[in-house]
């Protein structure tokens, strides 16, 4: 059974050179920026980005419309609540006036009975 061979400095340098060469070859193998395939992919990405931006704009518009509808509903509810409070206050005032009129009538009747 053979043991593990510890790489020496020269072996490590050779491995580093080979790795650098491999990376350089990989980089050189990439197509140029004006290659039709690269241009096609770029156009596809731009089309997707434009579609995403349009969809986002539509979503944002829908959200803004929904918020406007909610604000209108809230405003209408507040107006209705205010109107109900005003009507309740008017009913209370009318009821209080009726009570006062009834009390005054009773008082006047009692005074009339006492004067007889």
trRosetta pair geometry for C-beta under 8 A, 3 or more apart (Angstrom, degrees):
i j d omega theta_ij theta_ji phi_ij phi_ji
2 5 7.9 -10 152 -44 112 93
7 11 3.8 -126 -164 94 98 135
7 12 5.5 123 128 -54 122 79
7 15 7.3 0 -172 -14 158 137
8 11 5.3 99 51 9 62 103
8 12 7.3 -123 105 -4 33 92
9 12 5.7 -57 -150 37 32 110
9 13 6.3 33 153 -20 67 105
10 13 5.6 -51 -146 35 32 112
10 14 6.3 34 153 -20 65 105
11 14 5.7 -53 -148 36 31 112
11 15 6.4 31 153 -19 64 106
12 15 5.7 -53 -147 36 32 112
12 16 6.4 34 152 -20 64 105
13 16 5.7 -54 -149 35 32 112
13 17 6.4 32 152 -19 65 105
14 17 5.7 -53 -149 36 31 112
14 18 6.3 31 153 -19 64 107
15 18 5.7 -54 -147 37 31 112
15 19 6.4 33 153 -21 64 105
16 19 5.7 -53 -148 35 31 111
16 20 6.4 31 154 -17 64 106
17 20 5.8 -55 -148 38 31 110
17 21 6.2 31 154 -19 65 108
18 21 5.6 -54 -145 38 31 112
18 22 6.2 35 154 -23 64 106
19 22 5.6 -53 -148 34 30 113
19 23 6.5 30 154 -18 64 105
20 23 5.8 -54 -149 36 31 110
20 24 6.3 31 153 -18 65 107
21 24 5.7 -55 -147 38 31 112
21 25 6.3 31 155 -18 65 106
22 25 5.8 -53 -146 37 29 110
22 26 6.3 31 153 -20 63 107
23 26 5.6 -55 -149 36 30 114
23 27 6.4 31 152 -19 64 106
24 27 5.7 -54 -149 36 31 112
24 28 6.3 28 154 -15 66 107
25 28 5.7 -55 -143 40 32 109
25 29 6.2 37 155 -28 64 107
26 29 5.7 -53 -148 30 28 115
26 30 7.5 44 149 -35 57 91
27 30 6.1 -40 -168 5 37 114
31 35 3.7 -46 164 5 120 170
31 37 5.9 89 42 62 175 112
31 38 5.2 -161 99 -40 120 115
32 35 5.0 131 58 -35 69 96
32 38 7.1 -130 89 10 42 151
33 38 6.1 -130 -147 122 30 152
34 38 7.4 48 51 65 7 124
34 39 7.0 18 -158 -51 37 116
35 38 4.3 82 65 8 95 108
35 39 6.8 -168 87 -8 47 86
36 39 5.6 -56 -143 40 32 112
36 40 6.1 37 156 -24 66 105
37 40 5.6 -51 -148 34 30 113
37 41 6.5 29 154 -17 63 104
38 41 5.8 -54 -149 37 31 109
38 42 6.3 32 152 -19 65 107
39 42 5.6 -54 -146 37 31 113
39 43 6.3 33 154 -20 65 105
40 43 5.7 -54 -149 36 30 111
40 44 6.4 32 152 -20 64 105
41 44 5.6 -54 -150 35 33 114
41 45 6.4 33 153 -18 66 104
42 45 5.7 -53 -148 37 32 111
42 46 6.3 31 153 -18 65 106
43 46 5.7 -54 -146 38 31 111
43 47 6.3 34 153 -21 64 105
44 47 5.7 -53 -148 35 30 112
44 48 6.4 30 153 -17 64 105
45 48 5.7 -54 -149 37 32 111
45 49 6.3 32 152 -20 65 106
46 49 5.5 -52 -145 37 33 113
46 50 6.3 34 154 -20 65 104
47 50 5.7 -52 -147 36 31 111
47 51 6.4 32 152 -19 64 105
48 51 5.6 -54 -147 37 32 111
48 52 6.3 33 153 -19 65 105
49 52 5.6 -52 -147 36 32 112
49 53 6.3 33 153 -20 64 105
50 53 5.6 -52 -146 36 32 112
50 54 6.3 33 154 -19 65 105
51 54 5.7 -53 -148 36 31 111
51 55 6.3 31 153 -18 65 106
52 55 5.7 -55 -147 38 31 110
52 56 6.2 31 153 -20 65 106
53 56 5.6 -53 -147 37 31 112
53 57 6.4 34 152 -22 64 104
54 57 5.6 -51 -148 34 32 112
54 58 6.5 33 152 -18 64 103
55 58 5.6 -53 -151 35 33 112
55 59 6.4 34 151 -19 65 104
56 59 5.6 -52 -147 37 34 111
56 60 6.2 34 154 -19 66 106
57 60 5.7 -53 -145 37 30 112
57 61 6.3 32 153 -20 64 105
58 61 5.7 -54 -147 36 30 111
58 62 6.3 31 153 -19 64 105
59 62 5.7 -55 -148 37 31 111
59 63 6.3 32 153 -20 66 105
60 63 5.6 -52 -147 36 32 112
60 64 6.3 33 153 -20 64 104
61 64 5.7 -52 -147 36 32 111
61 65 6.3 33 153 -19 64 106
62 65 5.6 -53 -147 37 31 112
62 66 6.3 34 152 -20 65 105
63 66 5.6 -53 -147 36 31 112
63 67 6.3 32 153 -19 65 104
64 67 5.7 -52 -148 36 31 111
64 68 6.4 34 151 -21 64 104
65 68 5.6 -52 -149 34 32 113
65 69 6.5 33 152 -18 65 103
66 69 5.7 -52 -149 36 33 111
66 70 6.3 32 152 -18 65 106
67 70 5.6 -53 -146 38 33 112
67 71 6.2 36 153 -22 66 105
68 71 5.6 -52 -146 35 31 112
68 72 6.4 32 153 -19 64 105
69 72 5.7 -54 -149 36 31 112
69 73 6.4 33 152 -19 65 105
70 73 5.6 -52 -147 37 33 112
70 74 6.3 35 153 -20 65 105
71 74 5.6 -53 -147 37 31 113
71 75 6.3 33 152 -21 64 105
72 75 5.6 -52 -147 35 31 112
72 76 6.3 30 154 -17 65 105
73 76 5.8 -55 -147 38 30 110
73 77 6.2 31 154 -19 65 107
74 77 5.7 -54 -147 37 30 111
74 78 6.3 30 153 -19 64 105
75 78 5.7 -55 -149 36 30 111
75 79 6.4 31 152 -19 64 105
76 79 5.6 -52 -147 36 33 112
76 80 6.3 33 154 -19 65 106
77 80 5.7 -54 -147 37 31 111
77 81 6.3 33 153 -20 64 106
78 81 5.7 -53 -146 37 31 112
78 82 6.3 33 154 -19 64 106
79 82 5.7 -55 -148 37 30 112
79 83 6.3 31 153 -19 65 106
80 83 5.6 -54 -146 37 31 111
80 84 6.3 33 153 -20 65 105
81 84 5.7 -53 -147 36 31 111
81 85 6.4 33 153 -20 64 103
82 85 5.7 -52 -150 34 31 112
82 86 6.5 31 151 -19 64 104
83 86 5.6 -53 -149 36 33 111
83 87 6.3 32 153 -18 66 105
84 87 5.6 -53 -145 38 32 111
84 88 6.2 35 153 -21 65 105
85 88 5.6 -53 -146 36 31 113
85 89 6.3 32 153 -19 64 104
86 89 5.7 -53 -149 36 32 111
86 90 6.4 32 151 -19 65 105
87 90 5.6 -53 -147 36 33 112
87 91 6.3 35 152 -20 66 104
88 91 5.6 -51 -147 36 32 112
88 92 6.3 33 152 -19 64 105
89 92 5.6 -53 -148 37 31 113
89 93 6.4 33 152 -19 64 104
90 93 5.7 -53 -148 36 32 111
90 94 6.3 31 153 -18 65 105
91 94 5.7 -55 -147 38 31 110
91 95 6.1 31 154 -19 66 107
92 95 5.7 -53 -144 38 30 111
92 96 6.2 33 154 -20 64 106
93 96 5.6 -54 -146 37 30 112
93 97 6.4 32 153 -20 64 104
94 97 5.6 -52 -148 35 32 111
94 98 6.4 34 151 -20 65 103
95 98 5.6 -51 -149 35 33 112
95 99 6.4 35 151 -19 65 104
96 99 5.6 -51 -148 36 32 113
96 100 6.3 33 152 -20 64 105
97 100 5.6 -53 -147 37 32 112
97 101 6.3 33 153 -20 65 104
98 101 5.7 -53 -146 36 31 111
98 102 6.3 29 154 -17 65 106
99 102 5.8 -56 -148 38 30 109
99 103 6.2 30 153 -19 65 108
100 103 5.6 -54 -145 38 31 112
100 104 6.1 32 154 -19 66 106
101 104 5.7 -53 -145 38 30 110
101 105 6.3 33 153 -21 64 105
102 105 5.6 -52 -148 34 31 112
102 106 6.5 32 152 -18 64 103
103 106 5.7 -52 -150 36 31 111
103 107 6.3 33 150 -20 64 106
104 107 5.5 -53 -147 37 33 114
104 108 6.2 33 154 -19 66 105
105 108 5.7 -53 -145 38 30 110
105 109 6.2 32 153 -21 64 105
106 109 5.6 -54 -147 36 30 112
106 110 6.3 31 153 -20 65 104
107 110 5.7 -54 -149 35 30 110
107 111 6.3 30 152 -18 65 106
108 111 5.6 -52 -146 37 32 112
108 112 6.2 35 152 -22 65 105
109 112 5.6 -53 -148 35 31 113
109 113 6.4 32 152 -19 64 104
110 113 5.7 -53 -150 35 32 111
110 114 6.4 31 152 -20 65 107
111 114 5.7 -56 -148 36 32 111
111 115 6.5 29 155 -20 65 107
112 115 6.0 -57 -148 34 31 109
112 116 7.1 40 154 -32 60 100
113 116 6.1 -49 -160 16 34 115
